[in-house]
């Protein structure tokens, strides 16, 4: 049975030092995705390169980009913050935090509009034996995220839109 796990930015920040070491800047949305991902993977025994990571969310970390804009307006440049402002920043943070080395991909857009694409990718990766499982993490609202792990056993049981409660 596949379960849905929810994560928050606050809980993700707490996990920061234990999982990722000294990462100075990450968007609250990325921390929420990390928290949801850790909850979904807890107790699972997959090898890092046999798990794909698929994140779904907006155009990227809005809060971090806004910080860069404010700093630039004051004539300040922060090269440490640039990687955290990329749309795929959450993929990197989650992969590092969990030691995942399989395929990774960030789908930028609304969860509702991208679950069909995510479902096809998930099925393809598993059916072609590229991976044993796919960790899907979706940004929701207010720095919250939902996640699930789909493996061959859960593949035909339910759609990602049902798993992520997308209407």
C-alpha positions in Angstrom: 0.0 0.0 0.0 1.3 3.5 -0.9 0.9 6.2 1.7 1.1 10.0 1.4 3.4 11.9 3.7 3.3 15.6 4.3 6.3 17.9 5.2 6.7 21.4 6.3 9.5 24.0 6.0 10.0 24.1 9.7 10.5 20.4 10.1 12.8 20.3 7.0 15.1 23.0 8.5 15.4 20.9 11.6 16.7 18.0 9.5 19.2 20.2 7.7 22.3 19.6 9.7 21.7 15.9 10.2 21.1 15.1 6.6 22.8 17.7 4.5 25.5 19.3 6.5 26.1 23.0 6.3 23.8 24.1 3.5 23.6 27.9 4.1 20.7 28.8 1.9 17.7 26.9 0.7 14.2 28.0 0.1 11.4 27.1 2.6 9.7 25.2 -0.1 12.8 23.0 -0.6 13.0 22.3 3.2 9.3 21.3 3.1 10.0 18.9 0.2 13.0 17.4 2.0 10.8 16.9 5.1 8.1 15.1 3.1 10.6 13.0 1.3 12.3 11.9 4.5 9.0 10.8 5.9 8.1 8.9 2.8 11.5 7.0 2.7 11.6 6.2 6.4 12.0 2.5 6.8 12.4 1.7 3.1 15.4 -0.3 2.1 16.2 0.9 -1.5 19.7 1.4 -2.9 20.3 5.1 -3.8 20.9 4.6 -7.5 17.7 2.5 -7.7 15.4 5.3 -6.6 14.3 8.0 -9.0 13.3 11.4 -7.6 10.6 13.4 -9.2 9.6 16.8 -7.8 6.6 18.8 -8.9 6.1 22.4 -8.2 6.1 25.9 -9.4 8.7 27.8 -11.3 11.1 27.4 -8.3 11.9 28.9 -5.0 10.1 32.2 -5.0 11.3 33.4 -1.5 15.0 32.9 -2.4 14.6 34.6 -5.8 12.9 37.6 -4.0 15.8 37.8 -1.6 18.3 37.9 -4.5 16.3 40.7 -6.1 16.3 42.7 -2.9 20.0 42.2 -2.5 20.7 43.2 -6.1 18.7 46.4 -5.6 21.1 47.3 -2.8 24.1 46.4 -5.0 24.9 43.1 -3.2 25.6 39.8 -5.0 25.4 36.5 -3.2 26.8 33.6 -5.2 25.9 31.2 -2.4 22.2 32.0 -2.9 22.1 31.6 -6.7 21.9 27.7 -6.7 19.1 27.9 -4.2 17.1 30.1 -6.5 17.0 27.6 -9.4 13.7 25.9 -10.1 15.4 22.5 -9.6 17.0 23.4 -6.3 14.7 21.2 -4.3 15.7 18.2 -6.3 19.3 18.7 -5.4 18.5 19.2 -1.7 16.3 16.1 -1.4 18.8 14.0 -3.4 21.7 15.1 -1.2 19.7 14.7 2.0 18.6 11.1 1.2 21.7 10.0 -0.8 19.7 9.3 -3.9 21.7 8.8 -7.1 19.0 7.6 -9.5 17.3 9.8 -12.2 16.2 13.1 -10.9 13.8 15.6 -12.5 11.9 18.7 -11.5 8.6 19.4 -13.3 7.8 23.1 -13.1 4.1 23.9 -13.0 1.0 23.1 -11.0 0.7 19.7 -9.4 -2.7 19.3 -11.1 -1.4 20.0 -14.6 1.7 17.7 -14.2 0.5 14.5 -12.5 -0.2 12.9 -15.9 3.4 13.5 -17.0 4.7 12.3 -13.6 2.6 9.2 -13.8 4.0 8.3 -17.3 7.6 8.9 -16.1 7.1 6.9 -13.0 5.6 3.9 -14.9 8.2 4.1 -17.6 11.2 4.2 -15.2 9.8 1.2 -13.2 8.6 -0.9 -16.1 11.9 -0.6 -17.9 13.7 -1.5 -14.7 15.6 1.7 -14.6 14.7 2.0 -10.9 12.9 0.0 -8.3 10.9 2.9 -7.0 10.1 6.6 -7.7 10.0 9.1 -4.9 7.5 11.8 -5.9 7.5 15.0 -4.0 5.0 17.8 -4.8 4.9 21.3 -3.4 1.5 22.3 -2.2 0.9 25.7 -0.5 2.4 27.7 2.3 5.7 25.9 2.3 4.2 22.5 2.6 4.8 19.4 0.4 3.3 15.9 -0.1 5.3 12.9 -1.1 4.8 9.2 -1.9 7.0 6.3 -3.0 5.7 4.3 -6.0 7.2 0.9 -6.7 6.1 -2.0 -8.9 3.7 -3.2 -6.3 1.9 0.1 -6.1 2.2 0.9 -9.8 -1.2 -0.2 -11.0 -3.2 0.5 -7.8 -3.7 4.2 -7.8 -2.8 7.3 -9.9 -0.5 10.1 -8.7 -3.4 12.6 -8.7 -5.2 10.4 -6.2 -2.0 9.9 -4.2 -1.3 13.6 -4.1 -4.9 14.5 -3.6 -5.1 16.7 -6.6 -8.5 17.9 -7.7 
